[in-house]
Amino acid sequence: MSSAPPIYDVCVIGSGPAGGVLSKELAEAGAKVALVEAGRTMTAEDFHFHAWPYEFP
């Protein structure tokens, strides 16, 4: 006997700034959320908060 596929309340396409926050807010409100992203997997090293991509003279 095979198991039934998962059922979600919402499917969010794209985990950019809006999609990520929307997914979080919906999940915290109790919705079953599927977040779909086509881009590469990012790690903590990919984020450079408070850093410029160049040096000031």
N, CA, C and O atoms as a Tripos MOL2 file, in Angstrom:
@<TRIPOS>MOLECULE
protein
  228   227    57     0     0
PROTEIN
NO_CHARGES

@<TRIPOS>ATOM
      1 N           0.8440   -1.1710    0.0000 N.3       1 MET1
      2 CA          0.0000    0.0000    0.0000 C.3       1 MET1
      3 C           0.8940    1.2410    0.0000 C.2       1 MET1
      4 O           1.7430    1.3910    0.8780 O.2       1 MET1
      5 N           0.7130    2.1150   -0.9600 N.am      2 SER2
      6 CA          1.5310    3.3290   -1.0230 C.3       2 SER2
      7 C           0.8850    4.4280   -0.1860 C.2       2 SER2
      8 O          -0.3320    4.4620    0.0000 O.2       2 SER2
      9 N           1.7270    5.3160    0.3060 N.am      3 SER3
     10 CA          1.1990    6.4190    1.1050 C.3       3 SER3
     11 C           0.6960    7.5240    0.1850 C.2       3 SER3
     12 O           1.1470    7.6560   -0.9530 O.2       3 SER3
     13 N          -0.2300    8.3020    0.6860 N.am      4 ALA4
     14 CA         -0.7910    9.4020   -0.0940 C.3       4 ALA4
     15 C           0.2420   10.5140   -0.2140 C.2       4 ALA4
     16 O           1.0500   10.7090    0.6940 O.2       4 ALA4
     17 N           0.2230   11.2440   -1.3230 N.am      5 PRO5
     18 CA          1.1580   12.3710   -1.4560 C.3       5 PRO5
     19 C           0.8110   13.4580   -0.4370 C.2       5 PRO5
     20 O          -0.3380   13.5670   -0.0100 O.2       5 PRO5
     21 N           1.8010   14.2570   -0.0510 N.am      6 PRO6
     22 CA          1.5190   15.3210    0.9180 C.3       6 PRO6
     23 C           0.5490   16.3430    0.3320 C.2       6 PRO6
     24 O           0.5620   16.6120   -0.8690 O.2       6 PRO6
     25 N          -0.2720   16.8950    1.1790 N.am      7 ILE7
     26 CA         -1.2280   17.9260    0.7640 C.3       7 ILE7
     27 C          -0.8600   19.2150    1.4900 C.2       7 ILE7
     28 O          -0.6900   19.2310    2.7090 O.2       7 ILE7
     29 N          -0.7420   20.2880    0.7240 N.am      8 TYR8
     30 CA         -0.3700   21.5840    1.2780 C.3       8 TYR8
     31 C          -1.5290   22.5590    1.1280 C.2       8 TYR8
     32 O          -2.3600   22.4210    0.2310 O.2       8 TYR8
     33 N          -1.5720   23.5360    2.0100 N.am      9 ASP9
     34 CA         -2.5680   24.6000    1.9090 C.3       9 ASP9
     35 C          -2.1400   25.6370    0.8790 C.2       9 ASP9
     36 O          -2.9700   26.2120    0.1750 O.2       9 ASP9
     37 N          -0.8250   25.8670    0.8010 N.am     10 VAL10
     38 CA         -0.2790   26.9190   -0.0550 C.3      10 VAL10
     39 C           1.0150   26.4380   -0.6870 C.2      10 VAL10
     40 O           1.8070   25.7420   -0.0520 O.2      10 VAL10
     41 N           1.2250   26.8150   -1.9490 N.am     11 CYS11
     42 CA          2.5060   26.5750   -2.6110 C.3      11 CYS11
     43 C           3.0700   27.9340   -3.0090 C.2      11 CYS11
     44 O           2.4680   28.6510   -3.8070 O.2      11 CYS11
     45 N           4.2150   28.2830   -2.4570 N.am     12 VAL12
     46 CA          4.8740   29.5520   -2.7590 C.3      12 VAL12
     47 C           5.9930   29.2630   -3.7470 C.2      12 VAL12
     48 O           6.8430   28.4080   -3.5000 O.2      12 VAL12
     49 N           5.9890   29.9790   -4.8660 N.am     13 ILE13
     50 CA          7.0060   29.8060   -5.8960 C.3      13 ILE13
     51 C           8.0600   30.8930   -5.7200 C.2      13 ILE13
     52 O           7.7710   32.0770   -5.8890 O.2      13 ILE13
     53 N           9.2730   30.4930   -5.3840 N.am     14 GLY14
     54 CA         10.3800   31.4320   -5.2210 C.3      14 GLY14
     55 C          10.6320   31.7690   -3.7640 C.2      14 GLY14
     56 O           9.7260   32.1920   -3.0460 O.2      14 GLY14
     57 N          11.8800   31.5780   -3.3320 N.am     15 SER15
     58 CA         12.2260   31.8420   -1.9320 C.3      15 SER15
     59 C          13.0350   33.1190   -1.7730 C.2      15 SER15
     60 O          13.8760   33.2290   -0.8800 O.2      15 SER15
     61 N          12.7730   34.0770   -2.6450 N.am     16 GLY16
     62 CA         13.4330   35.3750   -2.5180 C.3      16 GLY16
     63 C          12.9100   36.1120   -1.2900 C.2      16 GLY16
     64 O          12.2460   35.5100   -0.4470 O.2      16 GLY16
     65 N          13.2020   37.4060   -1.1790 N.am     17 PRO17
     66 CA         12.7870   38.1550    0.0060 C.3      17 PRO17
     67 C          11.2880   38.0560    0.3040 C.2      17 PRO17
     68 O          10.9050   37.8690    1.4590 O.2      17 PRO17
     69 N          10.4530   38.1760   -0.6980 N.am     18 ALA18
     70 CA          9.0040   38.1140   -0.4630 C.3      18 ALA18
     71 C           8.5360   36.6900   -0.2120 C.2      18 ALA18
     72 O           7.7760   36.4440    0.7240 O.2      18 ALA18
     73 N           8.9800   35.7500   -1.0380 N.am     19 GLY19
     74 CA          8.5470   34.3630   -0.8950 C.3      19 GLY19
     75 C           8.9840   33.7360    0.4110 C.2      19 GLY19
     76 O           8.2350   32.9750    1.0230 O.2      19 GLY19
     77 N          10.1930   34.0530    0.8390 N.am     20 GLY20
     78 CA         10.6950   33.5140    2.0950 C.3      20 GLY20
     79 C           9.9040   34.0120    3.2890 C.2      20 GLY20
     80 O           9.5300   33.2320    4.1660 O.2      20 GLY20
     81 N           9.6480   35.3190    3.3220 N.am     21 VAL21
     82 CA          8.8930   35.9020    4.4310 C.3      21 VAL21
     83 C           7.4470   35.4220    4.3940 C.2      21 VAL21
     84 O           6.8770   35.0910    5.4340 O.2      21 VAL21
     85 N           6.8520   35.3820    3.2100 N.am     22 LEU22
     86 CA          5.4760   34.9020    3.0810 C.3      22 LEU22
     87 C           5.3550   33.4700    3.5870 C.2      22 LEU22
     88 O           4.4240   33.1500    4.3260 O.2      22 LEU22
     89 N           6.2830   32.6140    3.1980 N.am     23 SER23
     90 CA          6.2630   31.2180    3.6410 C.3      23 SER23
     91 C           6.3530   31.1170    5.1570 C.2      23 SER23
     92 O           5.6220   30.3470    5.7790 O.2      23 SER23
     93 N           7.2470   31.8930    5.7450 N.am     24 LYS24
     94 CA          7.4110   31.9040    7.2040 C.3      24 LYS24
     95 C           6.1390   32.3480    7.8970 C.2      24 LYS24
     96 O           5.6820   31.7070    8.8430 O.2      24 LYS24
     97 N           5.5680   33.4440    7.4260 N.am     25 GLU25
     98 CA          4.3650   33.9800    8.0630 C.3      25 GLU25
     99 C           3.1930   33.0080    7.9450 C.2      25 GLU25
    100 O           2.4560   32.8090    8.9100 O.2      25 GLU25
    101 N           3.0160   32.4040    6.7750 N.am     26 LEU26
    102 CA          1.9250   31.4480    6.5850 C.3      26 LEU26
    103 C           2.1120   30.2160    7.4610 C.2      26 LEU26
    104 O           1.1560   29.7210    8.0580 O.2      26 LEU26
    105 N           3.3480   29.7230    7.5360 N.am     27 ALA27
    106 CA          3.6220   28.5440    8.3670 C.3      27 ALA27
    107 C           3.3750   28.8530    9.8420 C.2      27 ALA27
    108 O           2.8070   28.0330   10.5630 O.2      27 ALA27
    109 N           3.7990   30.0290   10.2880 N.am     28 GLU28
    110 CA          3.5680   30.4100   11.6810 C.3      28 GLU28
    111 C           2.0850   30.5810   11.9830 C.2      28 GLU28
    112 O           1.6590   30.4290   13.1280 O.2      28 GLU28
    113 N           1.2910   30.9010   10.9440 N.am     29 ALA29
    114 CA         -0.1580   31.0410   11.1190 C.3      29 ALA29
    115 C          -0.8630   29.6880   11.0680 C.2      29 ALA29
    116 O          -2.0750   29.6100   11.2640 O.2      29 ALA29
    117 N          -0.1030   28.6200   10.8040 N.am     30 GLY30
    118 CA         -0.6800   27.2810   10.8270 C.3      30 GLY30
    119 C          -0.8960   26.6310    9.4800 C.2      30 GLY30
    120 O          -1.3830   25.5020    9.4210 O.2      30 GLY30
    121 N          -0.5500   27.3060    8.3900 N.am     31 ALA31
    122 CA         -0.7310   26.7230    7.0590 C.3      31 ALA31
    123 C           0.3660   25.7080    6.7650 C.2      31 ALA31
    124 O           1.5010   25.8550    7.2190 O.2      31 ALA31
    125 N           0.0150   24.6810    6.0050 N.am     32 LYS32
    126 CA          1.0170   23.7310    5.5130 C.3      32 LYS32
    127 C           1.5460   24.3190    4.2120 C.2      32 LYS32
    128 O           0.8100   24.4140    3.2300 O.2      32 LYS32
    129 N           2.8130   24.7140    4.1990 N.am     33 VAL33
    130 CA          3.3950   25.4720    3.0950 C.3      33 VAL33
    131 C           4.4340   24.6440    2.3520 C.2      33 VAL33
    132 O           5.3050   24.0220    2.9600 O.2      33 VAL33
    133 N           4.3290   24.6470    1.0220 N.am     34 ALA34
    134 CA          5.3730   24.0910    0.1600 C.3      34 ALA34
    135 C           6.0770   25.2760   -0.4840 C.2      34 ALA34
    136 O           5.4470   26.0680   -1.1850 O.2      34 ALA34
    137 N           7.3720   25.4020   -0.2530 N.am     35 LEU35
    138 CA          8.1680   26.4890   -0.8290 C.3      35 LEU35
    139 C           9.0500   25.8930   -1.9090 C.2      35 LEU35
    140 O           9.8860   25.0340   -1.6300 O.2      35 LEU35
    141 N           8.8660   26.3480   -3.1480 N.am     36 VAL36
    142 CA          9.5730   25.7900   -4.2990 C.3      36 VAL36
    143 C          10.5700   26.8180   -4.8180 C.2      36 VAL36
    144 O          10.2140   27.9700   -5.0640 O.2      36 VAL36
    145 N          11.8280   26.3910   -4.9820 N.am     37 GLU37
    146 CA         12.8900   27.2830   -5.4580 C.3      37 GLU37
    147 C          13.6940   26.5840   -6.5350 C.2      37 GLU37
    148 O          14.0820   25.4270   -6.3730 O.2      37 GLU37
    149 N          13.9470   27.2770   -7.6340 N.am     38 ALA38
    150 CA         14.7160   26.6980   -8.7350 C.3      38 ALA38
    151 C          16.1900   27.0670   -8.6720 C.2      38 ALA38
    152 O          17.0090   26.4680   -9.3680 O.2      38 ALA38
    153 N          16.5310   28.0360   -7.8540 N.am     39 GLY39
    154 CA         17.9180   28.4800   -7.7740 C.3      39 GLY39
    155 C          18.7870   27.5110   -6.9960 C.2      39 GLY39
    156 O          18.3160   26.4970   -6.4810 O.2      39 GLY39
    157 N          20.0640   27.8440   -6.9210 N.am     40 ARG40
    158 CA         21.0120   26.9780   -6.2240 C.3      40 ARG40
    159 C          20.8010   27.0460   -4.7190 C.2      40 ARG40
    160 O          20.2310   28.0100   -4.2070 O.2      40 ARG40
    161 N          21.2560   26.0300   -4.0230 N.am     41 THR41
    162 CA         21.1960   26.0080   -2.5700 C.3      41 THR41
    163 C          22.2290   26.9790   -2.0230 C.2      41 THR41
    164 O          23.3930   26.9530   -2.4220 O.2      41 THR41
    165 N          21.7950   27.8330   -1.1100 N.am     42 MET42
    166 CA         22.7030   28.8250   -0.5450 C.3      42 MET42
    167 C          23.0650   28.4300    0.8780 C.2      42 MET42
    168 O          22.2690   27.8180    1.5910 O.2      42 MET42
    169 N          24.2770   28.7870    1.2780 N.am     43 THR43
    170 CA         24.7500   28.5180    2.6280 C.3      43 THR43
    171 C          24.9950   29.8420    3.3440 C.2      43 THR43
    172 O          24.8910   30.9070    2.7350 O.2      43 THR43
    173 N          25.3150   29.7800    4.6140 N.am     44 ALA44
    174 CA         25.5660   30.9940    5.3960 C.3      44 ALA44
    175 C          26.7150   31.8090    4.8160 C.2      44 ALA44
    176 O          26.7240   33.0350    4.9260 O.2      44 ALA44
    177 N          27.6760   31.1430    4.2040 N.am     45 GLU45
    178 CA         28.8260   31.8490    3.6320 C.3      45 GLU45
    179 C          28.4410   32.7010    2.4220 C.2      45 GLU45
    180 O          29.2070   33.5790    2.0240 O.2      45 GLU45
    181 N          27.2700   32.4590    1.8320 N.am     46 ASP46
    182 CA         26.8210   33.2330    0.6760 C.3      46 ASP46
    183 C          26.2910   34.6100    1.0650 C.2      46 ASP46
    184 O          26.1300   35.4780    0.2080 O.2      46 ASP46
    185 N          26.0210   34.8100    2.3470 N.am     47 PHE47
    186 CA         25.4430   36.0660    2.8030 C.3      47 PHE47
    187 C          26.5130   36.8960    3.4940 C.2      47 PHE47
    188 O          27.2010   36.4240    4.3990 O.2      47 PHE47
    189 N          26.6410   38.1410    3.0500 N.am     48 HIS48
    190 CA         27.6640   39.0380    3.5860 C.3      48 HIS48
    191 C          26.9770   40.2970    4.1030 C.2      48 HIS48
    192 O          27.0530   41.3570    3.4820 O.2      48 HIS48
    193 N          26.3150   40.1720    5.2320 N.am     49 PHE49
    194 CA         25.6030   41.2990    5.8000 C.3      49 PHE49
    195 C          26.5920   42.3470    6.2930 C.2      49 PHE49
    196 O          27.6570   42.0280    6.8200 O.2      49 PHE49
    197 N          26.2200   43.5700    6.1110 N.am     50 HIS50
    198 CA         27.0190   44.7040    6.5690 C.3      50 HIS50
    199 C          28.4190   44.7110    5.9480 C.2      50 HIS50
    200 O          29.3730   45.1800    6.5690 O.2      50 HIS50
    201 N          28.5370   44.2030    4.7520 N.am     51 ALA51
    202 CA         29.8360   44.2060    4.0670 C.3      51 ALA51
    203 C          29.6340   44.6900    2.6360 C.2      51 ALA51
    204 O          28.7080   44.2590    1.9500 O.2      51 ALA51
    205 N          30.4940   45.5750    2.2000 N.am     52 TRP52
    206 CA         30.4390   46.0510    0.8250 C.3      52 TRP52
    207 C          31.2300   45.0850   -0.0530 C.2      52 TRP52
    208 O          32.1800   44.4610    0.4200 O.2      52 TRP52
    209 N          30.8550   44.9540   -1.3170 N.am     53 PRO53
    210 CA         31.5900   44.0490   -2.2010 C.3      53 PRO53
    211 C          32.9000   44.6490   -2.7120 C.2      53 PRO53
    212 O          33.5110   44.1150   -3.6380 O.2      53 PRO53
    213 N          33.3250   45.7520   -2.1130 N.am     54 TYR54
    214 CA         34.5660   46.4110   -2.5140 C.3      54 TYR54
    215 C          35.1330   47.1350   -1.3020 C.2      54 TYR54
    216 O          34.4520   47.2890   -0.2880 O.2      54 TYR54
    217 N          36.3730   47.5770   -1.4100 N.am     55 GLU55
    218 CA         37.0130   48.3130   -0.3260 C.3      55 GLU55
    219 C          36.8960   49.8060   -0.5660 C.2      55 GLU55
    220 O          37.0160   50.2730   -1.6980 O.2      55 GLU55
    221 N          36.6600   50.5520    0.5050 N.am     56 PHE56
    222 CA         36.6760   52.0030    0.3860 C.3      56 PHE56
    223 C          38.1250   52.4770    0.3690 C.2      56 PHE56
    224 O          38.9710   51.9180    1.0690 O.2      56 PHE56
    225 N          38.4150   53.5090   -0.4300 N.am     57 PRO57
    226 CA         39.8040   54.0170   -0.4550 C.3      57 PRO57
    227 C          40.2000   54.6720    0.8500 C.2      57 PRO57
    228 O          41.3280   55.1460    0.9860 O.2      57 PRO57
@<TRIPOS>BOND
     1     1     2 1
     2     2     3 1
     3     3     4 2
     4     3     5 am
     5     5     6 1
     6     6     7 1
     7     7     8 2
     8     7     9 am
     9     9    10 1
    10    10    11 1
    11    11    12 2
    12    11    13 am
    13    13    14 1
    14    14    15 1
    15    15    16 2
    16    15    17 am
    17    17    18 1
    18    18    19 1
    19    19    20 2
    20    19    21 am
    21    21    22 1
    22    22    23 1
    23    23    24 2
    24    23    25 am
    25    25    26 1
    26    26    27 1
    27    27    28 2
    28    27    29 am
    29    29    30 1
    30    30    31 1
    31    31    32 2
    32    31    33 am
    33    33    34 1
    34    34    35 1
    35    35    36 2
    36    35    37 am
    37    37    38 1
    38    38    39 1
    39    39    40 2
    40    39    41 am
    41    41    42 1
    42    42    43 1
    43    43    44 2
    44    43    45 am
    45    45    46 1
    46    46    47 1
    47    47    48 2
    48    47    49 am
    49    49    50 1
    50    50    51 1
    51    51    52 2
    52    51    53 am
    53    53    54 1
    54    54    55 1
    55    55    56 2
    56    55    57 am
    57    57    58 1
    58    58    59 1
    59    59    60 2
    60    59    61 am
    61    61    62 1
    62    62    63 1
    63    63    64 2
    64    63    65 am
    65    65    66 1
    66    66    67 1
    67    67    68 2
    68    67    69 am
    69    69    70 1
    70    70    71 1
    71    71    72 2
    72    71    73 am
    73    73    74 1
    74    74    75 1
    75    75    76 2
    76    75    77 am
    77    77    78 1
    78    78    79 1
    79    79    80 2
    80    79    81 am
    81    81    82 1
    82    82    83 1
    83    83    84 2
    84    83    85 am
    85    85    86 1
    86    86    87 1
    87    87    88 2
    88    87    89 am
    89    89    90 1
    90    90    91 1
    91    91    92 2
    92    91    93 am
    93    93    94 1
    94    94    95 1
    95    95    96 2
    96    95    97 am
    97    97    98 1
    98    98    99 1
    99    99   100 2
   100    99   101 am
   101   101   102 1
   102   102   103 1
   103   103   104 2
   104   103   105 am
   105   105   106 1
   106   106   107 1
   107   107   108 2
   108   107   109 am
   109   109   110 1
   110   110   111 1
   111   111   112 2
   112   111   113 am
   113   113   114 1
   114   114   115 1
   115   115   116 2
   116   115   117 am
   117   117   118 1
   118   118   119 1
   119   119   120 2
   120   119   121 am
   121   121   122 1
   122   122   123 1
   123   123   124 2
   124   123   125 am
   125   125   126 1
   126   126   127 1
   127   127   128 2
   128   127   129 am
   129   129   130 1
   130   130   131 1
   131   131   132 2
   132   131   133 am
   133   133   134 1
   134   134   135 1
   135   135   136 2
   136   135   137 am
   137   137   138 1
   138   138   139 1
   139   139   140 2
   140   139   141 am
   141   141   142 1
   142   142   143 1
   143   143   144 2
   144   143   145 am
   145   145   146 1
   146   146   147 1
   147   147   148 2
   148   147   149 am
   149   149   150 1
   150   150   151 1
   151   151   152 2
   152   151   153 am
   153   153   154 1
   154   154   155 1
   155   155   156 2
   156   155   157 am
   157   157   158 1
   158   158   159 1
   159   159   160 2
   160   159   161 am
   161   161   162 1
   162   162   163 1
   163   163   164 2
   164   163   165 am
   165   165   166 1
   166   166   167 1
   167   167   168 2
   168   167   169 am
   169   169   170 1
   170   170   171 1
   171   171   172 2
   172   171   173 am
   173   173   174 1
   174   174   175 1
   175   175   176 2
   176   175   177 am
   177   177   178 1
   178   178   179 1
   179   179   180 2
   180   179   181 am
   181   181   182 1
   182   182   183 1
   183   183   184 2
   184   183   185 am
   185   185   186 1
   186   186   187 1
   187   187   188 2
   188   187   189 am
   189   189   190 1
   190   190   191 1
   191   191   192 2
   192   191   193 am
   193   193   194 1
   194   194   195 1
   195   195   196 2
   196   195   197 am
   197   197   198 1
   198   198   199 1
   199   199   200 2
   200   199   201 am
   201   201   202 1
   202   202   203 1
   203   203   204 2
   204   203   205 am
   205   205   206 1
   206   206   207 1
   207   207   208 2
   208   207   209 am
   209   209   210 1
   210   210   211 1
   211   211   212 2
   212   211   213 am
   213   213   214 1
   214   214   215 1
   215   215   216 2
   216   215   217 am
   217   217   218 1
   218   218   219 1
   219   219   220 2
   220   219   221 am
   221   221   222 1
   222   222   223 1
   223   223   224 2
   224   223   225 am
   225   225   226 1
   226   226   227 1
   227   227   228 2
@<TRIPOS>SUBSTRUCTURE
     1 MET1         2 RESIDUE 1 A MET
     2 SER2         6 RESIDUE 1 A SER
     3 SER3        10 RESIDUE 1 A SER
     4 ALA4        14 RESIDUE 1 A ALA
     5 PRO5        18 RESIDUE 1 A PRO
     6 PRO6        22 RESIDUE 1 A PRO
     7 ILE7        26 RESIDUE 1 A ILE
     8 TYR8        30 RESIDUE 1 A TYR
     9 ASP9        34 RESIDUE 1 A ASP
    10 VAL10       38 RESIDUE 1 A VAL
    11 CYS11       42 RESIDUE 1 A CYS
    12 VAL12       46 RESIDUE 1 A VAL
    13 ILE13       50 RESIDUE 1 A ILE
    14 GLY14       54 RESIDUE 1 A GLY
    15 SER15       58 RESIDUE 1 A SER
    16 GLY16       62 RESIDUE 1 A GLY
    17 PRO17       66 RESIDUE 1 A PRO
    18 ALA18       70 RESIDUE 1 A ALA
    19 GLY19       74 RESIDUE 1 A GLY
    20 GLY20       78 RESIDUE 1 A GLY
    21 VAL21       82 RESIDUE 1 A VAL
    22 LEU22       86 RESIDUE 1 A LEU
    23 SER23       90 RESIDUE 1 A SER
    24 LYS24       94 RESIDUE 1 A LYS
    25 GLU25       98 RESIDUE 1 A GLU
    26 LEU26      102 RESIDUE 1 A LEU
    27 ALA27      106 RESIDUE 1 A ALA
    28 GLU28      110 RESIDUE 1 A GLU
    29 ALA29      114 RESIDUE 1 A ALA
    30 GLY30      118 RESIDUE 1 A GLY
    31 ALA31      122 RESIDUE 1 A ALA
    32 LYS32      126 RESIDUE 1 A LYS
    33 VAL33      130 RESIDUE 1 A VAL
    34 ALA34      134 RESIDUE 1 A ALA
    35 LEU35      138 RESIDUE 1 A LEU
    36 VAL36      142 RESIDUE 1 A VAL
    37 GLU37      146 RESIDUE 1 A GLU
    38 ALA38      150 RESIDUE 1 A ALA
    39 GLY39      154 RESIDUE 1 A GLY
    40 ARG40      158 RESIDUE 1 A ARG
    41 THR41      162 RESIDUE 1 A THR
    42 MET42      166 RESIDUE 1 A MET
    43 THR43      170 RESIDUE 1 A THR
    44 ALA44      174 RESIDUE 1 A ALA
    45 GLU45      178 RESIDUE 1 A GLU
    46 ASP46      182 RESIDUE 1 A ASP
    47 PHE47      186 RESIDUE 1 A PHE
    48 HIS48      190 RESIDUE 1 A HIS
    49 PHE49      194 RESIDUE 1 A PHE
    50 HIS50      198 RESIDUE 1 A HIS
    51 ALA51      202 RESIDUE 1 A ALA
    52 TRP52      206 RESIDUE 1 A TRP
    53 PRO53      210 RESIDUE 1 A PRO
    54 TYR54      214 RESIDUE 1 A TYR
    55 GLU55      218 RESIDUE 1 A GLU
    56 PHE56      222 RESIDUE 1 A PHE
    57 PRO57      226 RESIDUE 1 A PRO
